[in-house]
Amino acid sequence: MQKRVILSWLLLFGLALNGFAQKTVLIKHKWYTITYSTDQCSPIMGYYVQTQAHAKARTKIDRGDFKVDPMTPKMCDISYSKEYAEYNKQYPQDLQRRMDKGHISPYEAFTFAEDAAKESMYYDNVCPQISHVNEQEWRQVEAEVQDRSATYGDVKVWTGVLISKSHPRMMGHIGIPDYYWKVISYKKSGKTQREAWLSHNVPENLDTKAAQAVSTFDRVVKVIHQYYPKFTPDF
């Protein structure tokens, strides 16, 4: 079975104690997994391994349109396309306020095969991301991960969003993340390397380079805990 959703009270209980302080399900696709919040009806964290072979085999693939994943929990029946369209009507030319469908597990990481690329185009793999942030700073961060993999070998990649539960910013029925974060792990000369980035998803973020989002592992964990106090990272 190429993909499955693990949904049980045991899992929910375990994640509540050992992970996010909210109800979540793990949606497992063939090429990546998504931890999905049923409280916020949003992806929270994604994980995949960017292999060196996949990084070097990237090609141009018609990714098609975004679509609803049939494994999205039924209680989160949201018209995602409509929500984005209605919100962006307010800001037709304003890249600092328009929202892109920001990937958790990026499309570019999966262009080694058509099924992988199309699998990245589910709505449960995206969150609202300021257009400028997505198309400038965060695009450069994703390119850095590709470079690490092509140079050093397989890279483990964790990417998440931080959406406030007490004072959420909303795009219709969809929560807007305050931050995007990314942590990677790989081997360099036999030693494990970890890198981290933290991107502020706000109109005021005018950064255009990956270096401007560089953070530390400890800093990312600290900010995650401010949003999800019971989350114990496994990276």
C-alpha positions in Angstrom: 0.0 0.0 0.0 1.7 3.1 -1.2 0.1 5.4 1.3 -2.0 5.1 4.4 -3.3 7.2 7.2 -2.7 6.2 10.7 -5.5 7.4 12.8 -6.3 5.9 16.3 -7.0 7.1 19.7 -3.8 5.5 20.8 -1.8 7.5 18.3 -3.6 10.7 19.3 -3.0 10.1 22.9 0.7 9.4 22.3 1.2 12.5 20.2 -0.6 14.6 22.8 1.9 13.5 25.4 4.9 13.1 23.3 4.3 15.6 20.5 1.9 18.4 19.7 -0.5 19.5 22.4 -3.4 19.0 20.1 -5.1 16.3 18.1 -3.1 15.1 15.2 -3.0 12.3 12.6 -0.1 11.0 10.6 -0.7 11.0 6.9 1.8 8.7 5.2 2.3 9.1 1.5 4.7 7.1 -0.6 7.4 9.8 -0.6 6.8 11.9 2.5 4.7 12.0 5.7 2.6 14.8 7.1 1.6 15.4 10.7 -1.8 17.0 10.4 -3.7 18.9 13.1 -7.4 18.1 13.2 -7.8 21.0 15.7 -6.4 23.5 13.2 -7.2 21.6 10.0 -3.7 22.2 8.9 -0.4 20.4 8.3 2.0 20.9 11.2 5.1 19.1 10.1 6.4 17.1 7.2 9.3 14.7 6.9 11.1 13.1 3.9 14.6 11.9 2.9 16.1 13.8 0.0 18.4 11.2 -1.5 21.4 12.2 -3.5 20.1 10.2 -6.4 16.8 12.0 -6.4 18.5 15.4 -6.0 20.6 14.8 -9.1 17.6 13.3 -11.1 15.5 16.4 -11.0 13.6 17.2 -14.2 10.8 19.3 -15.5 7.4 17.7 -14.8 3.9 19.2 -15.2 2.8 19.1 -11.6 -0.8 19.9 -12.4 -3.2 21.7 -10.0 -3.4 21.3 -6.2 -6.0 18.8 -5.2 -7.6 17.5 -2.0 -6.0 14.4 -0.6 -8.6 11.7 -0.1 -6.8 10.9 3.2 -7.5 14.4 4.7 -9.6 13.9 7.9 -13.3 14.2 7.1 -13.8 16.8 9.9 -11.6 19.2 7.9 -13.8 19.5 4.8 -12.6 22.9 3.6 -12.9 24.4 0.2 -9.1 25.2 0.0 -9.1 26.6 -3.5 -12.0 29.0 -2.7 -10.4 30.2 0.5 -7.2 31.2 -1.3 -9.0 32.8 -4.2 -11.3 34.8 -1.9 -8.5 36.0 0.3 -6.2 37.0 -2.5 -8.9 39.1 -4.2 -8.1 41.7 -1.6 -4.5 42.0 -2.7 -4.3 41.5 -6.5 -0.8 43.0 -6.8 0.5 43.0 -3.3 3.1 40.2 -2.8 3.6 41.2 0.8 0.0 40.3 1.6 -1.1 37.7 -1.0 -0.9 34.1 0.1 0.8 31.4 -1.9 0.2 27.7 -1.3 3.5 27.2 0.6 4.7 23.6 0.4 5.7 21.8 3.6 7.5 19.0 1.5 8.5 21.0 -1.6 7.5 20.1 -5.1 11.1 20.7 -6.3 12.3 17.9 -4.0 10.1 15.3 -5.8 10.7 16.1 -9.5 12.7 12.9 -9.9 9.5 11.1 -10.8 6.0 12.1 -12.0 4.1 10.2 -9.2 6.3 11.9 -6.6 5.9 15.4 -8.0 2.1 15.0 -8.3 1.9 13.6 -4.7 3.5 16.8 -3.4 0.5 18.7 -4.8 -2.0 17.8 -2.1 -3.6 20.6 0.0 -2.6 18.8 3.2 1.0 19.5 2.2 0.7 23.3 2.0 -0.1 26.2 4.2 -0.7 29.9 3.5 2.6 31.6 2.9 3.2 35.2 2.1 4.0 35.3 -1.6 7.2 37.3 -1.3 8.5 35.0 1.5 7.6 31.9 -0.5 9.1 33.1 -3.7 12.2 34.7 -2.3 13.7 33.7 1.0 12.0 30.3 1.4 12.7 29.2 -2.2 16.4 29.8 -1.5 16.2 27.8 1.7 14.7 24.8 -0.2 17.5 25.2 -2.8 20.1 25.0 -0.1 18.7 21.6 0.9 19.0 20.4 -2.6 22.6 21.5 -2.8 23.5 19.7 0.5 22.0 16.5 -0.9 23.7 16.7 -4.3 27.0 17.5 -2.6 27.1 15.3 0.6 24.5 12.5 0.1 21.1 11.7 1.6 19.6 14.4 3.8 16.8 14.0 6.3 14.4 16.9 6.1 11.8 18.1 8.7 9.7 21.1 7.9 7.0 22.7 9.9 4.7 25.6 10.5 3.8 27.4 13.7 0.2 28.5 13.9 -1.0 30.3 17.0 -3.9 28.6 18.8 -4.6 31.6 21.1 -4.4 34.4 18.6 -4.5 32.8 15.1 -4.3 34.8 11.9 -6.9 33.4 9.6 -7.5 33.1 5.9 -11.1 32.2 6.0 -11.2 28.9 7.7 -7.5 28.2 7.3 -4.9 29.3 9.8 -2.0 31.4 8.6 1.4 30.3 10.1 3.4 32.8 12.0 6.6 30.9 11.1 7.9 28.3 8.7 10.9 26.3 10.0 13.2 23.6 8.6 15.8 21.3 10.1 18.1 19.0 8.2 20.6 16.3 9.1 23.2 14.7 6.9 26.8 13.3 7.0 29.8 15.3 6.1 33.2 13.6 6.3 31.6 10.9 8.5 30.2 13.5 11.0 26.5 14.3 11.5 25.7 17.9 10.5 22.5 19.7 11.5 21.3 22.9 10.0 18.2 25.0 10.8 16.2 27.9 9.3 13.3 29.9 10.7 11.3 32.2 8.5 8.8 34.8 9.8 5.7 34.6 7.6 4.6 38.2 7.9 4.3 41.1 5.4 7.2 42.9 7.0 9.7 40.1 6.0 11.5 41.5 3.0 14.3 39.0 3.1 15.5 37.4 -0.2 18.3 35.1 0.8 18.5 31.8 2.6 21.2 33.1 4.9 18.7 35.6 6.3 16.6 32.8 7.6 19.5 30.8 9.1 18.9 29.8 12.7 20.2 27.3 15.2 18.8 24.0 16.1 18.3 25.1 19.7 16.5 28.3 18.6 14.1 26.5 16.4 13.3 24.0 19.1 12.7 26.9 21.5 10.3 28.7 19.2 8.4 25.4 18.5 7.9 24.9 22.2 6.4 28.4 22.5 3.7 27.2 20.2 3.5 23.5 21.0 4.9 23.1 24.6 4.7 19.3 24.6 6.3 18.7 21.3 9.5 16.7 21.7 11.5 16.8 18.4 12.8 13.5 17.1 15.4 15.1 14.8 
